[in-house]
């Protein structure tokens, strides 16, 4: 089961390495990782996606919470939350027919063409991981995907629930 874990941590060298080390030491994979400083420059928020059952996630959460750099840990998938990911994807657009199909699909998915040249389009799309996967599959059916890059999931709990001091 996909789990989104949010960690509020000290913005110090080595903090990220120690947290990711907990996963690697126990043989768990990190599917995506997104980290940046918060409004308080001494703190960073780490959002990571992993897979595991409730017992595995509980064990990981407890181990991460024990680290000295960690302030708080929350499993966002336990409650209502908002998640987004950004993907940049470059596709071949050699003929007018392919270009029009790509443009139509970009409109349907509410993406944006951000770079154009004679041979390809670079497209930006944000949304849930499922939306990005669906978009990539649609693009692959219409054209050759030259390259793509994704940020990883970024997420926050809905409502009053917040990960803060």
N, CA and C atoms as a LAMMPS dump frame, in Angstrom:
ITEM: TIMESTEP
0
ITEM: NUMBER OF ATOMS
495
ITEM: BOX BOUNDS ff ff ff
-5.0000000000000000e+02 5.0000000000000000e+02
-5.0000000000000000e+02 5.0000000000000000e+02
-5.0000000000000000e+02 5.0000000000000000e+02
ITEM: ATOMS id mol type element x y z
1 1 1 N 0.83 -1.173 0
2 1 2 C 0 0 0
3 1 3 C 0.883 1.248 0
4 2 1 N 0.549 2.198 -0.872
5 2 2 C 1.301 3.466 -0.969
6 2 3 C 1.059 4.298 0.28
7 3 1 N 2.14 4.82 0.863
8 3 2 C 2.04 5.665 2.056
9 3 3 C 2.826 6.943 1.836
10 4 1 N 2.25 8.06 2.264
11 4 2 C 2.923 9.351 2.181
12 4 3 C 3.262 9.774 3.607
13 5 1 N 4.563 9.896 3.882
14 5 2 C 5.043 10.238 5.218
15 5 3 C 5.617 11.649 5.181
16 6 1 N 5.201 12.475 6.121
17 6 2 C 5.696 13.845 6.226
18 6 3 C 6.519 13.964 7.506
19 7 1 N 7.697 14.572 7.378
20 7 2 C 8.616 14.696 8.509
21 7 3 C 9.036 16.156 8.642
22 8 1 N 8.863 16.703 9.84
23 8 2 C 9.385 18.026 10.165
24 8 3 C 10.713 17.789 10.866
25 9 1 N 11.784 18.372 10.324
26 9 2 C 13.122 18.058 10.835
27 9 3 C 13.992 19.3 10.879
28 10 1 N 15.086 19.191 11.619
29 10 2 C 16.078 20.266 11.678
30 10 3 C 16.694 20.425 10.297
31 11 1 N 16.91 21.656 9.882
32 11 2 C 17.544 21.938 8.603
33 11 3 C 19.058 21.974 8.83
34 12 1 N 19.645 20.801 8.984
35 12 2 C 21.067 20.647 9.299
36 12 3 C 21.707 19.647 8.341
37 13 1 N 23.007 19.791 8.066
38 13 2 C 23.689 18.811 7.22
39 13 3 C 23.594 17.405 7.832
40 14 1 N 23.275 16.43 7.009
41 14 2 C 23.209 15.044 7.458
42 14 3 C 21.842 14.589 7.931
43 15 1 N 20.919 15.504 8.168
44 15 2 C 19.584 15.136 8.655
45 15 3 C 18.861 14.23 7.662
46 16 1 N 18.845 14.619 6.418
47 16 2 C 18.182 13.831 5.387
48 16 3 C 18.833 12.457 5.263
49 17 1 N 20.129 12.42 5.294
50 17 2 C 20.871 11.169 5.172
51 17 3 C 20.502 10.194 6.296
52 18 1 N 20.379 10.689 7.508
53 18 2 C 20.029 9.824 8.635
54 18 3 C 18.615 9.262 8.497
55 19 1 N 17.692 10.091 8.015
56 19 2 C 16.314 9.621 7.847
57 19 3 C 16.24 8.562 6.753
58 20 1 N 16.847 8.829 5.623
59 20 2 C 16.835 7.864 4.523
60 20 3 C 17.586 6.59 4.926
61 21 1 N 18.596 6.748 5.78
62 21 2 C 19.33 5.585 6.287
63 21 3 C 18.449 4.609 7.042
64 22 1 N 17.444 5.11 7.743
65 22 2 C 16.501 4.239 8.46
66 22 3 C 15.8 3.315 7.469
67 23 1 N 15.425 3.86 6.309
68 23 2 C 14.755 3.054 5.296
69 23 3 C 15.705 2.015 4.706
70 24 1 N 16.889 2.438 4.315
71 24 2 C 17.824 1.514 3.661
72 24 3 C 18.316 0.426 4.615
73 25 1 N 18.533 0.76 5.884
74 25 2 C 18.989 -0.24 6.858
75 25 3 C 17.973 -1.358 7.041
76 26 1 N 16.708 -1.047 6.872
77 26 2 C 15.654 -2.033 7.063
78 26 3 C 15.162 -2.628 5.749
79 27 1 N 15.789 -2.243 4.643
80 27 2 C 15.44 -2.821 3.347
81 27 3 C 14.155 -2.282 2.745
82 28 1 N 13.737 -1.071 3.119
83 28 2 C 12.535 -0.465 2.556
84 28 3 C 12.929 0.543 1.497
85 29 1 N 12.125 0.622 0.463
86 29 2 C 12.419 1.517 -0.643
87 29 3 C 11.681 2.846 -0.491
88 30 1 N 12.318 3.918 -0.898
89 30 2 C 11.694 5.235 -0.971
90 30 3 C 11.338 5.447 -2.439
91 31 1 N 10.044 5.574 -2.732
92 31 2 C 9.591 5.759 -4.112
93 31 3 C 9.831 7.187 -4.597
94 32 1 N 9.563 8.167 -3.738
95 32 2 C 9.863 9.548 -4.087
96 32 3 C 10.164 10.316 -2.816
97 33 1 N 10.872 11.425 -3.013
98 33 2 C 11.319 12.219 -1.875
99 33 3 C 11.318 13.692 -2.272
100 34 1 N 10.754 14.529 -1.414
101 34 2 C 10.691 15.966 -1.669
102 34 3 C 11.024 16.659 -0.352
103 35 1 N 12.027 17.521 -0.347
104 35 2 C 12.433 18.195 0.885
105 35 3 C 12.824 19.636 0.585
106 36 1 N 12.431 20.533 1.491
107 36 2 C 12.782 21.954 1.352
108 36 3 C 12.607 22.636 2.699
109 37 1 N 13.301 23.762 2.886
110 37 2 C 13.115 24.523 4.132
111 37 3 C 11.673 25.026 4.253
112 38 1 N 11.228 25.215 5.495
113 38 2 C 9.898 25.756 5.768
114 38 3 C 9.995 27.277 5.921
115 39 1 N 8.918 27.905 6.368
116 39 2 C 8.941 29.349 6.646
117 39 3 C 9.977 29.669 7.712
118 40 1 N 10.211 28.725 8.615
119 40 2 C 11.275 28.847 9.618
120 40 3 C 12.528 28.222 8.999
121 41 1 N 13.548 29.009 8.659
122 41 2 C 14.717 28.471 7.954
123 41 3 C 15.514 27.427 8.744
124 42 1 N 15.251 27.279 10.029
125 42 2 C 15.954 26.258 10.806
126 42 3 C 15.294 24.886 10.682
127 43 1 N 14.12 24.827 10.027
128 43 2 C 13.384 23.575 9.86
129 43 3 C 13.155 23.261 8.392
130 44 1 N 13.091 21.981 8.077
131 44 2 C 12.745 21.522 6.731
132 44 3 C 11.595 20.54 6.833
133 45 1 N 10.817 20.468 5.752
134 45 2 C 9.761 19.459 5.658
135 45 3 C 10.171 18.451 4.595
136 46 1 N 10.144 17.204 4.97
137 46 2 C 10.445 16.095 4.074
138 46 3 C 9.143 15.351 3.825
139 47 1 N 8.812 15.149 2.568
140 47 2 C 7.66 14.331 2.213
141 47 3 C 8.187 13.179 1.384
142 48 1 N 7.906 11.958 1.83
143 48 2 C 8.377 10.806 1.057
144 48 3 C 7.263 9.81 0.863
145 49 1 N 7.363 9.079 -0.234
146 49 2 C 6.397 8.054 -0.57
147 49 3 C 7.108 6.719 -0.498
148 50 1 N 6.465 5.772 0.16
149 50 2 C 6.994 4.415 0.268
150 50 3 C 5.821 3.446 0.18
151 51 1 N 6.108 2.171 0.17
152 51 2 C 5.069 1.151 0.16
153 51 3 C 5.278 0.227 1.348
154 52 1 N 4.183 -0.186 1.952
155 52 2 C 4.273 -1.121 3.05
156 52 3 C 2.938 -1.264 3.752
157 53 1 N 2.824 -2.337 4.516
158 53 2 C 1.592 -2.531 5.273
159 53 3 C 1.636 -1.674 6.539
160 54 1 N 0.559 -1.681 7.292
161 54 2 C 0.457 -0.838 8.485
162 54 3 C 1.572 -1.112 9.488
163 55 1 N 1.921 -2.373 9.66
164 55 2 C 2.966 -2.742 10.632
165 55 3 C 4.329 -2.18 10.207
166 56 1 N 4.66 -2.3 8.936
167 56 2 C 5.93 -1.802 8.408
168 56 3 C 6.003 -0.282 8.557
169 57 1 N 4.93 0.41 8.173
170 57 2 C 4.907 1.876 8.253
171 57 3 C 5.002 2.334 9.706
172 58 1 N 4.323 1.643 10.599
173 58 2 C 4.399 1.998 12.021
174 58 3 C 5.831 1.845 12.536
175 59 1 N 6.498 0.773 12.146
176 59 2 C 7.888 0.545 12.559
177 59 3 C 8.806 1.642 12.018
178 60 1 N 8.663 1.963 10.751
179 60 2 C 9.49 3.005 10.141
180 60 3 C 9.25 4.348 10.834
181 61 1 N 7.978 4.683 11.025
182 61 2 C 7.621 5.955 11.66
183 61 3 C 8.233 6.071 13.055
184 62 1 N 8.162 5.005 13.823
185 62 2 C 8.741 5.024 15.176
186 62 3 C 10.256 5.193 15.128
187 63 1 N 10.912 4.508 14.199
188 63 2 C 12.367 4.606 14.088
189 63 3 C 12.798 6.006 13.648
190 64 1 N 12.088 6.582 12.685
191 64 2 C 12.409 7.931 12.213
192 64 3 C 12.172 8.941 13.335
193 65 1 N 11.107 8.761 14.087
194 65 2 C 10.757 9.681 15.17
195 65 3 C 11.818 9.689 16.28
196 66 1 N 12.576 8.621 16.405
197 66 2 C 13.631 8.524 17.428
198 66 3 C 14.875 9.339 17.065
199 67 1 N 15.035 9.689 15.799
200 67 2 C 16.222 10.422 15.375
201 67 3 C 16.248 11.814 15.992
202 68 1 N 17.418 12.25 16.374
203 68 2 C 17.568 13.523 17.084
204 68 3 C 17.167 14.727 16.246
205 69 1 N 17.343 14.662 14.925
206 69 2 C 17.02 15.784 14.031
207 69 3 C 15.521 15.909 13.747
208 70 1 N 14.75 14.889 14.097
209 70 2 C 13.336 14.844 13.739
210 70 3 C 12.482 15.502 14.822
211 71 1 N 11.628 16.425 14.404
212 71 2 C 10.71 17.113 15.317
213 71 3 C 9.389 16.353 15.393
214 72 1 N 8.782 16.066 14.232
215 72 2 C 7.509 15.347 14.167
216 72 3 C 7.442 14.5 12.91
217 73 1 N 6.653 13.424 12.986
218 73 2 C 6.421 12.541 11.85
219 73 3 C 4.92 12.31 11.74
220 74 1 N 4.401 12.34 10.527
221 74 2 C 2.981 12.063 10.307
222 74 3 C 2.806 11.253 9.037
223 75 1 N 1.89 10.29 9.086
224 75 2 C 1.511 9.525 7.903
225 75 3 C 0.307 10.238 7.299
226 76 1 N 0.513 10.959 6.204
227 76 2 C -0.56 11.742 5.592
228 76 3 C -1.682 10.872 5.041
229 77 1 N -1.376 9.645 4.67
230 77 2 C -2.391 8.776 4.095
231 77 3 C -3.393 8.303 5.148
232 78 1 N -3.111 8.528 6.428
233 78 2 C -4.061 8.17 7.492
234 78 3 C -5.29 9.062 7.49
235 79 1 N -5.165 10.278 6.991
236 79 2 C -6.281 11.222 7.016
237 79 3 C -6.452 11.925 5.69
238 80 1 N -7.332 12.886 5.686
239 80 2 C -7.585 13.682 4.486
240 80 3 C -6.377 14.579 4.22
241 81 1 N -5.917 14.582 2.995
242 81 2 C -4.727 15.358 2.658
243 81 3 C -4.764 15.819 1.199
244 82 1 N -3.881 16.755 0.893
245 82 2 C -3.701 17.253 -0.469
246 82 3 C -2.301 16.841 -0.898
247 83 1 N -2.182 16.304 -2.094
248 83 2 C -0.86 15.943 -2.605
249 83 3 C -0.724 16.411 -4.045
250 84 1 N 0.482 16.815 -4.398
251 84 2 C 0.779 17.246 -5.754
252 84 3 C 2.188 16.821 -6.122
253 85 1 N 2.369 16.675 -7.414
254 85 2 C 3.668 16.338 -7.977
255 85 3 C 3.799 17.108 -9.286
256 86 1 N 5.012 17.439 -9.656
257 86 2 C 5.277 18.134 -10.908
258 86 3 C 6.056 17.202 -11.831
259 87 1 N 5.667 17.186 -13.109
260 87 2 C 6.414 16.424 -14.11
261 87 3 C 6.704 17.332 -15.292
262 88 1 N 7.938 17.274 -15.755
263 88 2 C 8.328 17.875 -17.022
264 88 3 C 8.544 16.714 -17.98
265 89 1 N 7.963 16.802 -19.163
266 89 2 C 8.081 15.698 -20.113
267 89 3 C 8.323 16.277 -21.506
268 90 1 N 9.324 15.746 -22.188
269 90 2 C 9.652 16.19 -23.54
270 90 3 C 9.222 15.091 -24.511
271 91 1 N 8.391 15.472 -25.498
272 91 2 C 7.873 14.502 -26.462
273 91 3 C 8.196 14.945 -27.882
274 92 1 N 8.374 13.968 -28.759
275 92 2 C 8.623 14.252 -30.173
276 92 3 C 7.334 14.769 -30.802
277 93 1 N 7.45 15.849 -31.557
278 93 2 C 6.285 16.462 -32.22
279 93 3 C 6.692 16.841 -33.641
280 94 1 N 6.875 15.827 -34.489
281 94 2 C 7.454 16.054 -35.816
282 94 3 C 6.447 16.45 -36.872
283 95 1 N 5.202 15.952 -36.76
284 95 2 C 4.205 16.28 -37.792
285 95 3 C 3.102 17.14 -37.206
286 96 1 N 2.35 17.787 -38.081
287 96 2 C 1.244 18.638 -37.636
288 96 3 C 0.164 17.816 -36.937
289 97 1 N -0.087 16.607 -37.412
290 97 2 C -1.085 15.733 -36.785
291 97 3 C -0.684 15.38 -35.358
292 98 1 N 0.575 15.023 -35.168
293 98 2 C 1.073 14.689 -33.824
294 98 3 C 1.005 15.919 -32.927
295 99 1 N 1.388 17.063 -33.455
296 99 2 C 1.347 18.305 -32.669
297 99 3 C -0.077 18.621 -32.196
298 100 1 N -1.045 18.466 -33.07
299 100 2 C -2.428 18.766 -32.686
300 100 3 C -2.949 17.763 -31.651
301 101 1 N -2.581 16.491 -31.775
302 101 2 C -2.978 15.474 -30.788
303 101 3 C -2.354 15.768 -29.418
304 102 1 N -1.095 16.151 -29.423
305 102 2 C -0.416 16.497 -28.174
306 102 3 C -1.094 17.704 -27.531
307 103 1 N -1.38 18.728 -28.321
308 103 2 C -2.038 19.936 -27.807
309 103 3 C -3.409 19.623 -27.221
310 104 1 N -4.141 18.752 -27.87
311 104 2 C -5.461 18.366 -27.371
312 104 3 C -5.345 17.64 -26.033
313 105 1 N -4.415 16.72 -25.937
314 105 2 C -4.203 15.976 -24.686
315 105 3 C -3.719 16.898 -23.57
316 106 1 N -2.832 17.848 -23.904
317 106 2 C -2.359 18.833 -22.928
318 106 3 C -3.55 19.608 -22.367
319 107 1 N -4.469 20.014 -23.218
320 107 2 C -5.663 20.745 -22.768
321 107 3 C -6.544 19.876 -21.868
322 108 1 N -6.763 18.64 -22.256
323 108 2 C -7.607 17.733 -21.472
324 108 3 C -7.062 17.553 -20.06
325 109 1 N -5.745 17.41 -19.938
326 109 2 C -5.11 17.177 -18.637
327 109 3 C -4.761 18.472 -17.895
328 110 1 N -5.072 19.613 -18.49
329 110 2 C -4.75 20.925 -17.914
330 110 3 C -3.244 21.072 -17.66
331 111 1 N -2.473 20.624 -18.617
332 111 2 C -1.019 20.773 -18.571
333 111 3 C -0.657 22.033 -19.356
334 112 1 N 0.645 22.303 -19.476
335 112 2 C 1.096 23.481 -20.22
336 112 3 C 2.288 23.104 -21.086
337 113 1 N 2.277 23.566 -22.319
338 113 2 C 3.445 23.43 -23.183
339 113 3 C 4.347 24.603 -22.839
340 114 1 N 5.564 24.325 -22.368
341 114 2 C 6.444 25.399 -21.901
342 114 3 C 7.645 25.636 -22.805
343 115 1 N 7.881 24.734 -23.77
344 115 2 C 8.974 24.934 -24.718
345 115 3 C 8.617 24.22 -26.014
346 116 1 N 8.868 24.901 -27.121
347 116 2 C 8.542 24.354 -28.435
348 116 3 C 9.733 24.539 -29.349
349 117 1 N 10.045 23.502 -30.133
350 117 2 C 10.976 23.679 -31.243
351 117 3 C 10.479 22.839 -32.415
352 118 1 N 11.233 22.761 -33.472
353 118 2 C 10.773 22.092 -34.695
354 118 3 C 10.529 20.601 -34.503
355 119 1 N 11.177 19.994 -33.511
356 119 2 C 11.08 18.54 -33.371
357 119 3 C 10.376 18.058 -32.107
358 120 1 N 10.211 18.93 -31.098
359 120 2 C 9.607 18.44 -29.851
360 120 3 C 8.916 19.522 -29.044
361 121 1 N 8.111 19.054 -28.096
362 121 2 C 7.441 19.918 -27.119
363 121 3 C 7.922 19.507 -25.734
364 122 1 N 8.108 20.492 -24.855
365 122 2 C 8.334 20.209 -23.446
366 122 3 C 7.081 20.664 -22.711
367 123 1 N 6.545 19.768 -21.894
368 123 2 C 5.256 19.991 -21.238
369 123 3 C 5.437 19.925 -19.727
370 124 1 N 4.7 20.793 -19.045
371 124 2 C 4.682 20.822 -17.582
372 124 3 C 3.286 20.406 -17.124
373 125 1 N 3.223 19.5 -16.143
374 125 2 C 1.929 19.075 -15.599
375 125 3 C 2.071 18.857 -14.098
376 126 1 N 1.062 19.274 -13.349
377 126 2 C 1.024 19.03 -11.91
378 126 3 C -0.255 18.283 -11.568
379 127 1 N -0.192 17.539 -10.47
380 127 2 C -1.368 16.798 -10.014
381 127 3 C -0.945 15.626 -9.158
382 128 1 N -1.851 14.714 -8.971
383 128 2 C -1.534 13.505 -8.209
384 128 3 C -0.647 12.599 -9.061
385 129 1 N -0.012 11.663 -8.413
386 129 2 C 0.85 10.716 -9.13
387 129 3 C 0.055 9.944 -10.185
388 130 1 N -1.183 9.588 -9.858
389 130 2 C -2.031 8.861 -10.808
390 130 3 C -2.303 9.688 -12.061
391 131 1 N -2.568 10.974 -11.882
392 131 2 C -2.817 11.856 -13.026
393 131 3 C -1.575 11.938 -13.906
394 132 1 N -0.402 12.08 -13.292
395 132 2 C 0.838 12.164 -14.055
396 132 3 C 1.116 10.874 -14.809
397 133 1 N 0.846 9.733 -14.171
398 133 2 C 1.017 8.441 -14.847
399 133 3 C 0.091 8.336 -16.06
400 134 1 N -1.17 8.735 -15.874
401 134 2 C -2.138 8.683 -16.975
402 134 3 C -1.706 9.589 -18.126
403 135 1 N -1.196 10.773 -17.8
404 135 2 C -0.726 11.694 -18.827
405 135 3 C 0.462 11.101 -19.582
406 136 1 N 1.412 10.529 -18.861
407 136 2 C 2.588 9.922 -19.504
408 136 3 C 2.171 8.778 -20.428
409 137 1 N 1.203 7.977 -20.007
410 137 2 C 0.715 6.889 -20.857
411 137 3 C 0.032 7.43 -22.112
412 138 1 N -0.745 8.49 -21.951
413 138 2 C -1.403 9.103 -23.111
414 138 3 C -0.376 9.661 -24.086
415 139 1 N 0.649 10.302 -23.557
416 139 2 C 1.709 10.851 -24.422
417 139 3 C 2.449 9.732 -25.15
418 140 1 N 2.704 8.634 -24.451
419 140 2 C 3.427 7.507 -25.055
420 140 3 C 2.639 6.885 -26.207
421 141 1 N 1.314 6.965 -26.149
422 141 2 C 0.483 6.429 -27.233
423 141 3 C 0.482 7.345 -28.459
424 142 1 N 0.767 8.63 -28.257
425 142 2 C 0.712 9.598 -29.346
426 142 3 C 2.067 9.908 -29.958
427 143 1 N 3.115 9.772 -29.166
428 143 2 C 4.431 10.224 -29.607
429 143 3 C 5.515 9.506 -28.814
430 144 1 N 6.747 9.698 -29.229
431 144 2 C 7.874 9.165 -28.474
432 144 3 C 8.196 10.113 -27.33
433 145 1 N 8.361 9.557 -26.129
434 145 2 C 8.79 10.362 -24.99
435 145 3 C 10.313 10.417 -25.045
436 146 1 N 10.85 11.607 -25.169
437 146 2 C 12.297 11.791 -25.267
438 146 3 C 12.929 11.725 -23.889
439 147 1 N 12.346 12.44 -22.934
440 147 2 C 12.805 12.374 -21.541
441 147 3 C 11.731 12.949 -20.635
442 148 1 N 11.841 12.615 -19.347
443 148 2 C 10.917 13.182 -18.37
444 148 3 C 11.61 13.279 -17.023
445 149 1 N 11.075 14.171 -16.187
446 149 2 C 11.6 14.366 -14.84
447 149 3 C 10.426 14.672 -13.923
448 150 1 N 10.446 14.088 -12.703
449 150 2 C 9.366 14.299 -11.742
450 150 3 C 9.937 14.749 -10.407
451 151 1 N 9.171 15.588 -9.698
452 151 2 C 9.643 16.13 -8.429
453 151 3 C 9.478 15.177 -7.265
454 152 1 N 8.525 14.299 -7.31
455 152 2 C 8.146 13.522 -6.144
456 152 3 C 6.968 14.208 -5.48
457 153 1 N 6.259 13.469 -4.66
458 153 2 C 5.037 13.972 -4.037
459 153 3 C 5.354 14.997 -2.961
460 154 1 N 4.568 16.051 -2.946
461 154 2 C 4.591 17.063 -1.899
462 154 3 C 3.18 17.063 -1.326
463 155 1 N 3.022 17.07 -0.013
464 155 2 C 1.674 16.984 0.533
465 155 3 C 1.505 17.657 1.879
466 156 1 N 0.254 18.002 2.171
467 156 2 C -0.135 18.589 3.448
468 156 3 C -1.471 17.995 3.869
469 157 1 N -1.683 17.898 5.185
470 157 2 C -2.972 17.463 5.711
471 157 3 C -4.004 18.542 5.445
472 158 1 N -5.243 18.133 5.244
473 158 2 C -6.33 19.091 5.039
474 158 3 C -6.8 19.656 6.375
475 159 1 N -7.446 20.81 6.32
476 159 2 C -8.078 21.389 7.501
477 159 3 C -7.094 21.941 8.508
478 160 1 N -7.447 21.84 9.781
479 160 2 C -6.641 22.409 10.869
480 160 3 C -5.413 21.59 11.209
481 161 1 N -5.382 20.341 10.792
482 161 2 C -4.255 19.46 11.114
483 161 3 C -2.984 19.983 10.433
484 162 1 N -1.892 20.118 11.225
485 162 2 C -0.631 20.637 10.675
486 162 3 C 0.543 20.023 11.395
487 163 1 N 1.633 19.89 10.693
488 163 2 C 2.887 19.388 11.249
489 163 3 C 3.75 20.607 11.591
490 164 1 N 3.742 21 12.849
491 164 2 C 4.497 22.175 13.282
492 164 3 C 4.938 22.001 14.729
493 165 1 N 5.791 22.922 15.163
494 165 2 C 6.287 22.878 16.548
495 165 3 C 5.188 23.033 17.545
